[in-house]
Amino acid sequence: MKVLIQRVSRAAVRVAGREAGSIGRGALVFLGVERDDRPSDASSYARRAAELRIFPDEEGRMNRSVEEIGGAVLVVSQFTLAAATRRGRRPSFEGAAEPAVARELYEAFVAALRARGIPTESGVFGAMMEVELVNDGPVTILLDPKDEARA
């Protein structure tokens, strides 16, 4: 699973010109599900995303999580995060999970955040989406590799 997190002042996702989800201060999460991912990965990465200390404390240090600041999360499925670019000029998506499996794990990730009480919006799985955001910082973090999530 590839999880790319951006600290945002606001973010929104639209499908066919209609807003599917939007948040104010919080985190925009792009989620790419890979072939060997399991349900336990979804819950583990959701926990890590919720607890990641990327928001400033009183002294300006990144010492607060989205939970601690009362922020929200917008989750957008993005299979292109599973792209392999080692050879040639065209990315290979062989490492991406099959759509049915990816949808299940994407929904499990969103559900795990909501179960923590975090206001969570999402895009539309598999749809062409327009994502608009104001990256605060900018702060962008990639939660990877899997070994960390399973530790």
C-alpha positions as CSV (number, residue, x, y, z in Angstrom):
1,M,0.0,0.0,0.0
2,K,1.3,3.4,-0.9
3,V,-0.1,6.3,1.3
4,L,0.8,9.8,0.3
5,I,-0.3,12.4,2.9
6,Q,-0.4,16.2,2.4
7,R,-1.1,18.6,5.2
8,V,-3.7,21.0,3.8
9,S,-5.6,24.2,4.7
10,R,-8.4,22.9,2.5
11,A,-9.0,20.2,-0.1
12,A,-11.8,19.1,-2.4
13,V,-12.5,16.4,-4.9
14,R,-14.9,16.6,-7.8
15,V,-16.3,14.0,-10.1
16,A,-18.0,15.1,-13.4
17,G,-18.0,18.7,-12.1
18,R,-19.8,17.8,-8.8
19,E,-18.1,17.9,-5.4
20,A,-17.7,14.4,-4.0
21,G,-16.0,15.5,-0.8
22,S,-14.2,18.5,0.8
23,I,-12.4,19.3,4.0
24,G,-10.9,22.3,5.8
25,R,-7.7,22.0,7.8
26,G,-6.4,18.5,7.9
27,A,-4.8,15.9,5.6
28,L,-5.3,14.9,2.0
29,V,-4.5,11.2,1.6
30,F,-3.8,9.6,-1.8
31,L,-4.1,5.9,-1.4
32,G,-2.7,3.3,-3.8
33,V,-3.5,-0.3,-3.1
34,E,-1.0,-2.9,-4.3
35,R,-1.4,-6.6,-5.2
36,D,-0.1,-8.1,-2.0
37,D,-1.9,-5.7,0.4
38,R,-4.2,-7.2,3.1
39,P,-7.0,-5.8,5.3
40,S,-4.5,-5.5,8.2
41,D,-2.5,-3.1,6.0
42,A,-5.5,-0.8,5.6
43,S,-6.1,-0.6,9.3
44,S,-2.4,-0.2,10.1
45,Y,-1.9,2.6,7.6
46,A,-5.1,4.4,8.7
47,R,-3.7,4.3,12.3
48,R,-0.4,5.7,11.1
49,A,-2.1,8.4,9.0
50,A,-4.3,9.4,12.0
51,E,-1.3,9.5,14.4
52,L,1.3,11.1,12.2
53,R,2.6,14.2,13.8
54,I,2.7,16.7,10.9
55,F,0.9,19.7,12.4
56,P,2.6,22.4,14.4
57,D,2.4,22.7,18.2
58,E,2.6,26.0,20.1
59,E,6.3,26.3,19.3
60,G,5.8,25.7,15.6
61,R,7.3,22.1,15.7
62,M,5.5,19.3,13.8
63,N,4.3,17.7,16.9
64,R,0.5,17.2,16.5
65,S,-1.6,14.7,14.6
66,V,-4.7,15.3,12.6
67,E,-6.6,13.7,15.5
68,E,-5.0,16.1,18.0
69,I,-5.8,19.2,16.1
70,G,-9.4,18.1,15.4
71,G,-8.7,18.1,11.7
72,A,-10.4,16.1,8.9
73,V,-9.1,13.7,6.2
74,L,-10.0,13.5,2.6
75,V,-9.0,10.1,1.1
76,V,-8.6,9.8,-2.7
77,S,-7.9,6.5,-4.4
78,Q,-4.9,6.7,-6.7
79,F,-3.8,3.4,-8.3
80,T,-1.0,5.3,-10.1
81,L,1.0,5.3,-6.9
82,A,1.6,1.6,-7.6
83,A,3.4,2.5,-10.8
84,A,6.7,0.9,-11.6
85,T,9.0,3.3,-13.6
86,R,12.3,1.4,-13.6
87,R,12.2,0.5,-17.2
88,G,11.2,2.4,-20.3
89,R,9.2,5.6,-20.4
90,R,5.7,4.2,-19.8
91,P,4.8,3.3,-16.2
92,S,3.7,-0.3,-15.5
93,F,0.8,-0.8,-13.2
94,E,1.2,-4.6,-12.8
95,G,1.8,-4.0,-9.1
96,A,-1.6,-2.4,-8.6
97,A,-4.3,-4.5,-6.9
98,E,-7.3,-5.8,-8.9
99,P,-10.1,-3.2,-8.7
100,A,-12.4,-5.3,-6.5
101,V,-9.7,-5.9,-3.9
102,A,-8.5,-2.3,-4.1
103,R,-12.0,-1.0,-3.5
104,E,-12.4,-3.2,-0.5
105,L,-9.1,-2.1,1.1
106,Y,-9.8,1.6,0.2
107,E,-13.2,1.4,1.9
108,A,-11.6,-0.4,4.9
109,F,-9.0,2.5,5.2
110,V,-11.7,5.1,5.1
111,A,-13.8,3.1,7.7
112,A,-10.8,2.8,10.0
113,L,-10.3,6.6,10.0
114,R,-14.0,7.2,10.7
115,A,-14.0,4.6,13.5
116,R,-11.4,6.8,15.2
117,G,-13.8,9.7,15.2
118,I,-11.9,11.6,12.5
119,P,-14.2,13.5,10.1
120,T,-13.4,11.7,6.8
121,E,-14.5,12.5,3.3
122,S,-13.6,10.5,0.2
123,G,-13.5,10.6,-3.6
124,V,-15.3,8.1,-5.8
125,F,-13.3,4.9,-6.2
126,G,-12.3,4.3,-9.8
127,A,-13.6,7.6,-11.1
128,M,-11.8,10.3,-13.0
129,M,-11.4,13.0,-10.3
130,E,-10.3,16.6,-10.0
131,V,-8.5,17.2,-6.8
132,E,-8.0,20.7,-5.5
133,L,-5.9,21.5,-2.5
134,V,-3.9,24.1,-0.6
135,N,-0.8,22.3,0.7
136,D,0.1,23.8,4.1
137,G,3.8,24.1,4.5
138,P,4.2,22.5,2.1
139,V,4.2,19.2,3.9
140,T,4.0,15.9,2.0
141,I,4.9,12.6,3.5
142,L,5.0,9.1,1.9
143,L,4.2,6.3,4.4
144,D,6.3,3.5,3.0
145,P,7.7,0.8,3.1
146,K,5.3,-2.0,4.2
147,D,7.9,-3.3,6.7
148,E,7.2,-0.3,8.9
149,A,3.5,-0.7,8.8
150,R,3.7,-4.4,9.8
151,A,6.3,-3.8,12.6
